Amino acid sequence: MQAPRPRQVLREFNILIEGIGNVGISNKVELPDIEFLTIERDGAMAKEEVIPLLKTMVTKITLSEYNTYAYTAASKQFGSSPVFYVKGSLIQGDETLSLLATIIGKVKKFQNPLPERGKNVEQALEIATSAYSLELGGVRVIDIDVDNLICEIDGVDLFQELRNHIL
């Protein structure tokens, strides 16, 4: 009988906004969900069909300070989108694994709530994500670029045939 695998734990992470790191103030990150469109097929036995088209992706980043680079990212509403990097270290038993998520998109919600006296400051960004890649241990497992019709998951480009047909 094989022993159960040890849990995988995020040891630490850093958020870089436009290449500038924020070690120690990176509070929370919600990477985009990859969710495909679905339709329900009617008939004697209804069935939900998955359509290989992506729903809108959103990334949420929370910092524990009012950060100048976050303001800069929020101001880029025209032209090129800001780039955000999440670099982390995962540990599982005696093994460590690097994590790198790259997010490109426009800030659609920017929160600077004034905390209660004596409480920690938080600054939150909600990003309409147009490109997202995820590398684990240096291996790219997700590469999505909405503008260029790329959706590669575990080395399989789901939109290759679509691009061949329309481009």
Secondary structure, DSSP 8 states (H G I E B T S, - for coil): -------EEEEEEEEEETTEE-TTTEEEEE-----EEEEEE-SSS-EEEEEEEE--EEEEEEESS--HHHHHHHH--SSS--EEEEEEEEEETTEEEEEEEEEEEEEEEEE-----TTS---EEEEEEEEEEEEEETTEEEEEEEGGGTEEEETTEETTHHHHHHH-
